[in-house]
Amino acid sequence: MITLRSLHFSYHSGHPVFSDFNWSVNAGEMWAILGPSGCGKTTLLYILAGLRAPERGEVMIHNQRITRPRPQTGLILQDYGLLPWATVRDNVMLGLNLRRFYGPDGRHAPANDQARSRLPAVQRWLDRLGLTSVADRYPGQISGGQRQRAAIARTLVLEPDLLLMDEPFASLDAPTREGLQTLLLELRAEQNITTIIVTHAIEEAAFLGRKILALNRPPITEPVIVDNPHAGERNTPGYLDMCARLRSMLDSGAGAIRKSLRQAQL
Amino acid sequence: MKRRHVLLAVIVLVALWQLFALVVNKAMLPPPLAVARALARELPRDLGQHFAASALRVLGGLALSILLAVPAGLALGQSQRLNRLFSPFIYLLYPVPKVVLVPILLLFLGIGDAPKIAIIFLILFFQILVLVRDQAAAIRPELIQSVRSLGAGRRALFTYVYLPASLPAILTALRQSVGTAVAVLYIAELFATKYGLGYYIYINGTTYLDFPAMYAGVIAMSLLGLGMYFTVDWLEHKLCRWQFVS
């Protein structure tokens, strides 16, 4: 579904973050991109979202070259991105309103889009994410967990086929975070959306990512991919092993990642 | 602030006025009741016309400055390049006391409404421009990115993000500057006109020596400023409800 070919990206300072980087994602997969801050994981997500352009190389999603945000891709950020002057319900409707604003033009909205017919879905998603009781409140009046659920509802009401998340639960307290992580896995299984979540938290990557792309210090030239059959498990021996393995990979830098992978394969 | 408290403050101020009038006991400080009578007598006659002339000038200047300053402020707030180009000019022109431009505007725009509207426009324009620009520039990039990811292009960002985000700035600018605008209007109406509250106050106080009428003019001008201030308050509660919820 997603193919990155010979991707090259560097910051204004001239330091390359990705250099000749290749990576691919199949439809329906659940990926976690794990790495310390500054490793370029958010940059990679923004490139996939079409919000940032690589210097060289190409990003293909469903055989379509990405040069601008793609209407079927949903993006969820750590700081929710809700309009503070709109109620929860209006925020959840925002994507549909934007599509009606432009009409099904293929650029801002899918060419076959029926935004009007999806208005009843707003209430359905408010119900599904437990937001009905706060639907008429403003984002400033609800908890962080509720805000992130509103952001998720706003994205899912548009029926995306690809969901990109950048540290979506990083500013939430532990019980809320774990509740939302479980909810995310449920929703993903229901909707079968290809999902990529960026995180710096090892536990989150081990719980959510069926496949984990580990990034370390830039420049990143080749993807380090960890298969995680224990995704969705918490506190099982397999999960704890995975956490320990990911931790040692991140601690010891890019060279050591390859070494530990070789050991794992032996 | 409760309405009851505002009303109480009005009563206290009127009582103080009455007290001063008794103590001073001169024609140049008539008691509130005499002024109220003059106001009721004059309003349907001359004073009403003068009030309308002043109100039209203020509203004209207000409308013009909102119409030009809001788009300009949004443009500067969105584009760092434009802002870099224009901010030195704004930096220099913003603190210039615009009231000193009244004689120049009179020379260039002549008598009539144009110079009065122009001076109010100049005062309000910079206030609104600067506040709207700063507010538009302060919108978090994450908010812009996530709305873009929902499909918004430039036009939709303007409608759904930049404009609503800068409404509080527009209203704050108005709140801060309607008082100044009315004050400067008074100065501007001292010259080259036979209409307006400034003229009315001045002529009754100096030529006709009709002090109750002069004070009625002062009250009318205060009401003009207060009315606009209250309107801004009301609009803020109406349009920016999210800022008043706990």
HADDOCK unambig.tbl for C-alpha pairs under 7 A between the chains (distance, minus, plus):
assign (segid A and resid 69 and name CA) (segid B and resid 149 and name CA) 5.67 0.50 0.50
assign (segid A and resid 69 and name CA) (segid B and resid 151 and name CA) 6.91 0.50 0.50
assign (segid A and resid 71 and name CA) (segid B and resid 150 and name CA) 6.69 0.50 0.50
assign (segid A and resid 71 and name CA) (segid B and resid 151 and name CA) 5.74 0.50 0.50
assign (segid A and resid 74 and name CA) (segid B and resid 149 and name CA) 6.78 0.50 0.50
assign (segid A and resid 74 and name CA) (segid B and resid 150 and name CA) 7.00 0.50 0.50
assign (segid A and resid 75 and name CA) (segid B and resid 146 and name CA) 6.53 0.50 0.50
assign (segid A and resid 75 and name CA) (segid B and resid 149 and name CA) 6.18 0.50 0.50
assign (segid A and resid 81 and name CA) (segid B and resid 142 and name CA) 6.09 0.50 0.50
assign (segid A and resid 81 and name CA) (segid B and resid 143 and name CA) 4.38 0.50 0.50
assign (segid A and resid 81 and name CA) (segid B and resid 146 and name CA) 5.64 0.50 0.50
assign (segid A and resid 82 and name CA) (segid B and resid 143 and name CA) 6.84 0.50 0.50
assign (segid A and resid 85 and name CA) (segid B and resid 242 and name CA) 5.36 0.50 0.50
assign (segid A and resid 95 and name CA) (segid B and resid 150 and name CA) 5.32 0.50 0.50
assign (segid A and resid 98 and name CA) (segid B and resid 151 and name CA) 6.60 0.50 0.50
assign (segid A and resid 98 and name CA) (segid B and resid 152 and name CA) 6.28 0.50 0.50
assign (segid A and resid 98 and name CA) (segid B and resid 156 and name CA) 6.91 0.50 0.50
assign (segid A and resid 108 and name CA) (segid B and resid 151 and name CA) 4.52 0.50 0.50
assign (segid A and resid 108 and name CA) (segid B and resid 152 and name CA) 6.50 0.50 0.50
assign (segid A and resid 109 and name CA) (segid B and resid 151 and name CA) 6.36 0.50 0.50
assign (segid A and resid 138 and name CA) (segid B and resid 242 and name CA) 6.31 0.50 0.50
assign (segid A and resid 141 and name CA) (segid B and resid 246 and name CA) 6.50 0.50 0.50
